[in-house]
Amino acid sequence: MVNATFEDRHRNDFDPDRNTAAFLAHLPDYASHGVRAFTFCLQGGMPGYEGALNSAFEADGSLRPSYLERVRAA
């Protein structure tokens, strides 16, 4: 689930919180099929188009609080 916490800081029309909420809404279905663990990505991933800016990291190496809130929720 690399893209469950995805955001694209280049696109204002993408809602990262809604994206994470959609993933969370499907957790019972995943669990019913035996899935017990997920991998989340803090940087990168492929949303299906080129040029996305997806990173939990600031230029100075610090972690972005809004990104970590989505990881905590998941």
Beta strands, then each sheet from edge to edge (+ up, - down):
end
